[in-house]
């Protein structure tokens, strides 16, 4: 039992380290280091709505292959994303992304008519492929992106918080008006612990822990490529 606990703790620390390392990578530095004009913010907002749709696809594959108790955990996570919380007046996260676009001067039609980035399309396909691997690899691949967006785990702030700060700095749009970023700054702190919740029950062997690390590493590699394509798009809008 002690070896299993130590293995899980070591795995968790490595996952946290990998998430923090994303922000030291060249693609993340390029994306976060650039100045966001209004056209850049508009295109970023639209492409991130496509990213959110891909997350829903990937979590669907994860839920389909996972054991029943894990399906229930995933559904609890996805319910907010897909359905919102009507009792609290919260909409689903696709609608939330589109509504946030209004502060950048976008309407709903722009989110339907603007093409996805070519590089983004390739990354989305890669994430879907990863979501169809063994279920431990698959759940790690999706959950690691929640960890990467957790202000609790990421030194210097999560990706949503950093992007929100850039929008406020460059465009004068306060966090409270960035309703999508503001929601994820809060929700992804909770969501970040989903993977460890599952691992404590299902990843008590070295091979299972390695499957989780493998899925996480591959997903973060795709994530870096995706952020690089976003940085390319932003720079092309000068």
N, C-alpha and C positions, 0 to 999 in steps of 0.2 A: 504493500500500500504506500509506503514512504517513497519508493522509487517512482511510482505512478504520479504521486503528488509533485515530486521534484521535476519530473518530466513535463507535466502540465505547466508548472510555473516557468520553467525554462522556455517552453514553447511560447507562452504568453509574452514573456519579456522580449523574445525574438520578434514576435508579431508587432509589438509596440515599436521596437527599434526600426523595423522595416517601414512602418507607416511614417515615422518621423523622418526617415531618410528620403522619402519622396520629395520633401520640401528642399532638400539640398541638391536634387537632380537638376540638370540643365533645363529640361522642359518646364518644370514647375517654376524655376527662377525666371525663365523668359516670360511665362504667362503672367506671373505675379509682379514682375518688374517693369512691365510696360505701362504706358499711360492709356487709360480707357477713355476714348471719345464717345460721344453718343452713338455713332454708327457701330463702333466696336461693342459697346454694351448691348445694343440691340441684337447683333449677330450672336454674341455670346449667350444671351438669354434664350434665343431660339434653339441654338445647338444644344444647350443644356436641357431643354425640354425634351429633345430627342434622346438625350442620355437617360433622363428619368424614365422614358418609355422602355428603353432597353433594360434598365434595372428591373422593371416589372416583369419583362419577359424572362430574364435570367432567374429571378426568384421563383417564377412559376415552374421552371425546370427543376430547380432545387427542391421545391415542395413536392413535386411529382415523384422524385426518386428517394426521398428521405423516409425513414421509419415514421410510423403514425405519430408518436409523441413529438417528433421534430416537425412534422407537418403542422401540428397545432401551434408550435412556437413560431414557425414561419408565418402562419396565417395571422397570428396576433400582431406580428411586425407589419405584415402587408395590409392589414385591414385599414390602418391609418392612411397608408399610401394610396390605396385603391378606392377607399370609400370615404375617407375623412372621418370626422366626428360630428355628426349632425347635431347632437345634443349640445355641443359646445360651439356650434356655428362654424366648424372647420370643414373646408372642402377637401377633395382628394388632391394629391400632389401634382397631378398633371394640370388640373384647373388652377391650382395655386401658382404654378410656374407661368401660366398664361396671364393670370391676373397681375403678377409682378411685372410682366412685360409692359403693362400700361404706364408705369412710371418712366419707362424709356421711350414712350411715344408709340408703342406697338399696339396693334389690334389683334384679335383672335385669328383673323385670316392670315396674317403674316406667319403664324406658327404652322399653318397648313400648306402654304404655298412656297415657303423658302426651302430650298433643297438642303439635304444633309450634306455635310462635308464628305468628300470621297474617303479621306482618311478615317473619319468618324465611322463611316459605314463598315470599313474593314475592321476597326476595333470592336464595333458592336457584334459583328459576326464572330470574332475571336472570343469575346466574352460568352456568347451563346454556346459556342463549341466547348468552352471550359465548363459551362453550367451542365453539360451533358456527360461529364466524366463521372468517376465514382462520387457518391453523394457527399463524402467528407471533403474531397477536393472542391466540389461544386459549392458547398455551403461556405467554405473558407473563402473562395473566390469572390462571392458576393458580400459576405460579412466583413471582409477586410476593408472594403470601401466605406463601410459605416464606421469602422475604427479610424480610418484615415481622416474622417470628418468629425471626429470627437474632440471637442475642446478640452476634455478631461485628460486625454491621452497624448495630444499633440502639443509639444512645446512651441509657444509662440502663436497658438491659435489654429483652429481647424481651417480647412480650405474654404468653407462657406463664410466663416468669420473674416478670413483674409480678403476674400473677394468683396465682401460687403464693405470692408474698410477702404478698399481701392475705389469702389463706386462712390463712397462718401467723400473721399479725398479728391477724386478727379471730377465728379459730376455733382457733388453737393447733395446727394440723395441719402438721407439718414437711414440707419438700419431699420427703424420701425416702419419705413415705407417699402423696404425690401422684404416683402412678406414671405417669400420663398426661402431666401437665405436665413431670415430670422427664425423661421420654423425649424429648419434643419440644424441650426446652431443649438437649439434646445433638444430636439428629438433624437439626434444622432448620438448624444451622450448616453441615453438609455439604450439605443439600438446597438451601440458598440459592444455591449456585454453579451449579446446573443450568442456569439461564437463560443465564448468560454462556458456559457450555460450548457451548451450542447456537448462541448468537449469533456466536461467533467463526468458525463455519463457514457460517452461513446468513444472517447480518445484516451483510453487508459493504457494503451500499448505504444511502444516506440513507433511501430509501423503506422498506426492511426495518426499519431502526432505528426509524423513526417508527411502523411497525405494532406493534412491541414496546412502545413508549412508550404508544401509544393503548390497547392491551389492558390494560396495567398501570394506567393512569390510571382506566379505566372500572371495573376490578376493585376498586381501592382506594376508589372512590366507593361501590360496593355495600357494601364492607366497613364504611365509615363508617355507612351507613344501618343495616346489620345490628347493629353495636355500639350504635347508638342505640336500636334495638328491644330489645336485651338490657337496656340501662339502664332503659328504660321498664318492662320486666317486673320487674327487681329492685326498682324504686321502688314498684311496685304491691303488693309483698309485705310492706309495712310493717305 
